[in-house]
Amino acid sequence: MSYIQVQYFHTPAGELILGVYDNQLCMADWRYRKTRKSIDARLQKGLSVTYIEEDTAVLQQARQELDEYFNRQRQNFNIPLLMVGTDFQKQVWRELIDIPYGTTSSYLVLSKSIGNEKAVRAVASANGANAISIMIPCHRIIGSDGSLVGYAGGLPAKRKLLALEQSG
Protein backbone atom coordinates (compact mmCIF):
# COMPACT_ATOMS: atom_id res chain seq x y z
CA MET A 1 0.00 0.00 0.00
CA SER A 2 1.19 3.50 -0.78
CA TYR A 3 1.01 6.38 1.65
CA ILE A 4 0.51 10.09 1.94
CA GLN A 5 3.11 11.14 4.48
CA VAL A 6 1.55 13.70 6.83
CA GLN A 7 2.64 16.12 9.52
CA TYR A 8 0.65 18.60 11.58
CA PHE A 9 1.82 22.19 11.45
CA HIS A 10 0.77 25.14 13.61
CA THR A 11 0.57 28.50 11.84
CA PRO A 12 -0.48 31.93 13.11
CA ALA A 13 -3.80 31.37 11.27
CA GLY A 14 -4.51 27.84 12.55
CA GLU A 15 -3.33 24.25 12.39
CA LEU A 16 -2.70 22.61 9.02
CA ILE A 17 -2.26 19.01 7.95
CA LEU A 18 0.55 18.83 5.40
CA GLY A 19 0.65 15.77 3.15
CA VAL A 20 3.12 14.53 0.56
CA TYR A 21 2.68 11.84 -2.06
CA ASP A 22 5.39 10.96 -4.59
CA ASN A 23 7.56 13.91 -3.45
CA GLN A 24 4.77 16.43 -4.16
CA LEU A 25 2.65 18.36 -1.70
CA CYS A 26 -0.94 17.14 -2.08
CA MET A 27 -2.35 18.62 1.12
CA ALA A 28 -1.90 21.78 3.18
CA ASP A 29 -5.34 21.75 4.64
CA TRP A 30 -7.01 23.04 7.77
CA ARG A 31 -7.00 20.28 10.36
CA TYR A 32 -10.38 21.14 11.84
CA ARG A 33 -12.38 22.09 8.74
CA LYS A 34 -15.99 20.93 8.52
CA THR A 35 -15.38 18.79 5.42
CA ARG A 36 -12.20 17.14 6.78
CA LYS A 37 -13.53 13.58 6.25
CA SER A 38 -14.64 14.17 2.65
CA ILE A 39 -11.32 15.84 1.71
CA ASP A 40 -9.39 12.95 3.25
CA ALA A 41 -11.59 10.40 1.47
CA ARG A 42 -11.11 12.15 -1.89
CA LEU A 43 -7.32 12.20 -1.52
CA GLN A 44 -7.08 8.63 -0.29
CA LYS A 45 -9.40 7.28 -2.98
CA GLY A 46 -7.90 9.39 -5.76
CA LEU A 47 -4.38 8.20 -5.01
CA SER A 48 -5.27 4.72 -3.63
CA VAL A 49 -3.42 5.47 -0.42
CA THR A 50 -3.74 5.83 3.32
CA TYR A 51 -2.02 8.28 5.66
CA ILE A 52 1.15 7.66 7.61
CA GLU A 53 2.63 10.20 9.99
CA GLU A 54 6.27 10.69 9.05
CA ASP A 55 8.51 13.52 7.92
CA THR A 56 10.04 14.04 4.48
CA ALA A 57 12.24 16.62 2.76
CA VAL A 58 9.19 17.97 0.91
CA LEU A 59 7.28 18.38 4.18
CA GLN A 60 10.29 20.21 5.64
CA GLN A 61 10.32 22.47 2.57
CA ALA A 62 6.58 23.12 2.97
CA ARG A 63 7.02 24.13 6.60
CA GLN A 64 9.94 26.40 5.71
CA GLU A 65 8.04 28.09 2.87
CA LEU A 66 4.97 28.57 5.09
CA ASP A 67 7.14 30.04 7.87
CA GLU A 68 8.65 32.45 5.34
CA TYR A 69 5.15 33.36 4.10
CA PHE A 70 3.92 34.12 7.63
CA ASN A 71 7.09 36.15 8.31
CA ARG A 72 6.44 38.23 5.15
CA GLN A 73 9.55 36.81 3.46
CA ARG A 74 7.72 34.86 0.72
CA GLN A 75 4.92 35.75 -1.69
CA ASN A 76 5.16 32.78 -4.07
CA PHE A 77 5.72 29.11 -3.35
CA ASN A 78 8.22 26.83 -5.06
CA ILE A 79 7.11 23.51 -3.64
CA PRO A 80 5.92 20.92 -6.17
CA LEU A 81 2.14 20.50 -5.96
CA LEU A 82 -0.02 17.48 -6.72
CA MET A 83 -3.65 18.49 -7.22
CA VAL A 84 -6.10 15.64 -6.63
CA GLY A 85 -9.52 16.37 -8.08
CA THR A 86 -11.54 16.57 -11.26
CA ASP A 87 -10.22 18.33 -14.35
CA PHE A 88 -12.60 21.22 -13.63
CA GLN A 89 -11.37 21.54 -10.03
CA LYS A 90 -7.75 21.54 -11.19
CA GLN A 91 -8.55 24.25 -13.74
CA VAL A 92 -10.07 26.43 -11.00
CA TRP A 93 -7.12 25.77 -8.67
CA ARG A 94 -4.61 26.75 -11.37
CA GLU A 95 -6.51 30.03 -11.82
CA LEU A 96 -6.37 30.62 -8.06
CA ILE A 97 -2.58 30.32 -8.16
CA ASP A 98 -2.54 33.18 -10.68
CA ILE A 99 -4.24 35.62 -8.26
CA PRO A 100 -1.36 37.87 -7.15
CA TYR A 101 -0.27 38.11 -3.52
CA GLY A 102 -2.00 40.96 -1.72
CA THR A 103 -4.98 41.09 -4.10
CA THR A 104 -8.42 39.53 -4.08
CA SER A 105 -10.87 38.27 -6.67
CA SER A 106 -14.41 36.90 -6.75
CA TYR A 107 -16.12 33.72 -7.89
CA LEU A 108 -17.58 35.63 -10.84
CA VAL A 109 -14.16 36.90 -11.99
CA LEU A 110 -12.75 33.40 -11.53
CA SER A 111 -15.62 31.96 -13.61
CA LYS A 112 -14.92 34.44 -16.38
CA SER A 113 -11.19 33.63 -16.29
CA ILE A 114 -11.93 29.97 -17.05
CA GLY A 115 -14.27 31.01 -19.86
CA ASN A 116 -17.55 30.10 -18.21
CA GLU A 117 -19.29 33.06 -16.58
CA LYS A 118 -22.28 30.90 -15.65
CA ALA A 119 -20.16 28.45 -13.60
CA VAL A 120 -20.07 30.63 -10.48
CA ARG A 121 -21.52 27.95 -8.19
CA ALA A 122 -19.30 25.21 -9.61
CA VAL A 123 -16.28 27.48 -9.20
CA ALA A 124 -17.29 28.18 -5.60
CA SER A 125 -17.61 24.44 -4.97
CA ALA A 126 -14.19 23.75 -6.52
CA ASN A 127 -12.71 26.55 -4.45
CA GLY A 128 -14.13 24.96 -1.31
CA ALA A 129 -12.69 21.57 -2.26
CA ASN A 130 -9.14 22.92 -2.40
CA ALA A 131 -6.90 20.76 -0.18
CA ILE A 132 -3.76 22.89 -0.62
CA SER A 133 -4.65 26.07 1.23
CA ILE A 134 -2.39 29.12 1.15
CA MET A 135 -0.20 27.72 -1.67
CA ILE A 136 -3.34 27.54 -3.80
CA PRO A 137 -4.70 30.81 -2.41
CA CYS A 138 -8.44 30.25 -2.13
CA HIS A 139 -8.42 32.77 0.75
CA ARG A 140 -8.05 35.52 -1.88
CA ILE A 141 -11.63 34.96 -3.06
CA ILE A 142 -14.16 37.39 -1.61
CA GLY A 143 -17.74 38.24 -2.47
CA SER A 144 -18.46 40.41 -5.50
CA ASP A 145 -19.64 43.07 -3.02
CA GLY A 146 -16.30 42.94 -1.15
CA SER A 147 -17.60 40.85 1.75
CA LEU A 148 -15.75 37.89 3.18
CA VAL A 149 -17.26 34.62 2.04
CA GLY A 150 -16.80 31.14 3.49
CA TYR A 151 -13.36 29.66 4.04
CA ALA A 152 -12.30 26.15 5.03
CA GLY A 153 -10.05 27.49 7.78
CA GLY A 154 -12.82 29.77 9.06
CA LEU A 155 -13.34 33.49 8.53
CA PRO A 156 -10.87 34.49 11.31
CA ALA A 157 -8.09 32.59 9.47
CA LYS A 158 -9.12 34.18 6.17
CA ARG A 159 -9.01 37.67 7.75
CA LYS A 160 -5.51 36.96 9.11
CA LEU A 161 -4.21 35.75 5.73
CA LEU A 162 -5.66 38.71 3.83
CA ALA A 163 -4.37 41.18 6.45
CA LEU A 164 -0.91 39.59 6.32
CA GLU A 165 -0.78 39.93 2.54
CA GLN A 166 -2.19 43.45 2.42
CA SER A 167 0.22 44.72 5.07
CA GLY A 168 3.34 43.32 3.41
C-alpha positions as MATLAB code, in Angstrom:
seq = 'MSYIQVQYFHTPAGELILGVYDNQLCMADWRYRKTRKSIDARLQKGLSVTYIEEDTAVLQQARQELDEYFNRQRQNFNIPLLMVGTDFQKQVWRELIDIPYGTTSSYLVLSKSIGNEKAVRAVASANGANAISIMIPCHRIIGSDGSLVGYAGGLPAKRKLLALEQSG';
ca = [
       0.000    0.000    0.000;
       1.189    3.504   -0.783;
       1.011    6.384    1.648;
       0.505   10.087    1.939;
       3.108   11.145    4.481;
       1.547   13.696    6.830;
       2.638   16.121    9.516;
       0.650   18.597   11.582;
       1.820   22.186   11.454;
       0.769   25.137   13.612;
       0.567   28.496   11.836;
      -0.481   31.931   13.106;
      -3.800   31.365   11.268;
      -4.509   27.838   12.548;
      -3.334   24.247   12.387;
      -2.695   22.608    9.017;
      -2.260   19.010    7.951;
       0.550   18.826    5.404;
       0.651   15.773    3.154;
       3.116   14.529    0.562;
       2.680   11.845   -2.062;
       5.385   10.959   -4.594;
       7.558   13.914   -3.446;
       4.773   16.426   -4.156;
       2.649   18.356   -1.698;
      -0.942   17.143   -2.076;
      -2.351   18.617    1.116;
      -1.896   21.780    3.177;
      -5.339   21.753    4.640;
      -7.006   23.037    7.771;
      -7.002   20.284   10.363;
     -10.381   21.142   11.840;
     -12.380   22.094    8.737;
     -15.988   20.934    8.520;
     -15.380   18.789    5.421;
     -12.204   17.140    6.776;
     -13.531   13.583    6.248;
     -14.644   14.173    2.646;
     -11.324   15.842    1.714;
      -9.386   12.949    3.254;
     -11.587   10.401    1.474;
     -11.110   12.148   -1.893;
      -7.320   12.203   -1.523;
      -7.077    8.629   -0.286;
      -9.402    7.280   -2.979;
      -7.900    9.393   -5.764;
      -4.379    8.200   -5.014;
      -5.274    4.723   -3.630;
      -3.418    5.469   -0.422;
      -3.744    5.833    3.316;
      -2.024    8.282    5.661;
       1.152    7.659    7.607;
       2.630   10.197    9.994;
       6.274   10.695    9.045;
       8.515   13.521    7.916;
      10.041   14.041    4.475;
      12.236   16.625    2.761;
       9.195   17.972    0.908;
       7.277   18.384    4.182;
      10.286   20.206    5.639;
      10.319   22.475    2.573;
       6.577   23.119    2.965;
       7.019   24.133    6.604;
       9.936   26.396    5.707;
       8.041   28.093    2.869;
       4.974   28.570    5.085;
       7.135   30.044    7.869;
       8.648   32.449    5.335;
       5.152   33.365    4.105;
       3.921   34.119    7.626;
       7.087   36.149    8.305;
       6.444   38.231    5.149;
       9.551   36.808    3.457;
       7.720   34.864    0.715;
       4.919   35.750   -1.695;
       5.156   32.780   -4.067;
       5.723   29.113   -3.346;
       8.224   26.827   -5.059;
       7.109   23.514   -3.637;
       5.918   20.920   -6.172;
       2.137   20.499   -5.963;
      -0.018   17.479   -6.719;
      -3.653   18.492   -7.216;
      -6.098   15.644   -6.627;
      -9.518   16.367   -8.081;
     -11.542   16.573  -11.260;
     -10.220   18.326  -14.350;
     -12.597   21.215  -13.633;
     -11.371   21.541  -10.033;
      -7.755   21.537  -11.192;
      -8.552   24.246  -13.744;
     -10.066   26.425  -11.004;
      -7.125   25.771   -8.672;
      -4.608   26.752  -11.373;
      -6.511   30.026  -11.823;
      -6.370   30.617   -8.058;
      -2.579   30.319   -8.165;
      -2.538   33.184  -10.677;
      -4.243   35.620   -8.260;
      -1.361   37.865   -7.147;
      -0.269   38.106   -3.521;
      -2.002   40.961   -1.720;
      -4.975   41.088   -4.101;
      -8.424   39.534   -4.080;
     -10.867   38.269   -6.670;
     -14.412   36.899   -6.751;
     -16.122   33.720   -7.894;
     -17.575   35.634  -10.842;
     -14.165   36.895  -11.986;
     -12.751   33.403  -11.533;
     -15.619   31.955  -13.607;
     -14.919   34.438  -16.379;
     -11.194   33.628  -16.286;
     -11.934   29.970  -17.054;
     -14.265   31.007  -19.864;
     -17.555   30.101  -18.214;
     -19.290   33.064  -16.582;
     -22.279   30.902  -15.645;
     -20.160   28.447  -13.604;
     -20.066   30.625  -10.481;
     -21.520   27.948   -8.186;
     -19.300   25.212   -9.612;
     -16.275   27.478   -9.204;
     -17.290   28.178   -5.601;
     -17.611   24.435   -4.972;
     -14.191   23.748   -6.516;
     -12.710   26.551   -4.453;
     -14.134   24.958   -1.312;
     -12.694   21.565   -2.261;
      -9.137   22.924   -2.404;
      -6.904   20.762   -0.181;
      -3.765   22.890   -0.623;
      -4.648   26.074    1.230;
      -2.389   29.122    1.152;
      -0.200   27.724   -1.668;
      -3.344   27.545   -3.802;
      -4.699   30.809   -2.410;
      -8.441   30.251   -2.133;
      -8.420   32.771    0.749;
      -8.053   35.518   -1.881;
     -11.633   34.955   -3.063;
     -14.157   37.393   -1.614;
     -17.744   38.236   -2.470;
     -18.462   40.415   -5.499;
     -19.641   43.067   -3.017;
     -16.302   42.940   -1.148;
     -17.601   40.847    1.748;
     -15.747   37.886    3.181;
     -17.256   34.615    2.037;
     -16.802   31.141    3.489;
     -13.364   29.664    4.040;
     -12.302   26.152    5.028;
     -10.052   27.493    7.779;
     -12.821   29.771    9.064;
     -13.339   33.490    8.530;
     -10.870   34.490   11.307;
      -8.092   32.589    9.474;
      -9.119   34.182    6.168;
      -9.006   37.665    7.746;
      -5.506   36.956    9.110;
      -4.210   35.746    5.726;
      -5.659   38.707    3.829;
      -4.374   41.183    6.454;
      -0.913   39.588    6.321;
      -0.777   39.926    2.539;
      -2.188   43.447    2.424;
       0.220   44.725    5.068;
       3.339   43.321    3.410;
];
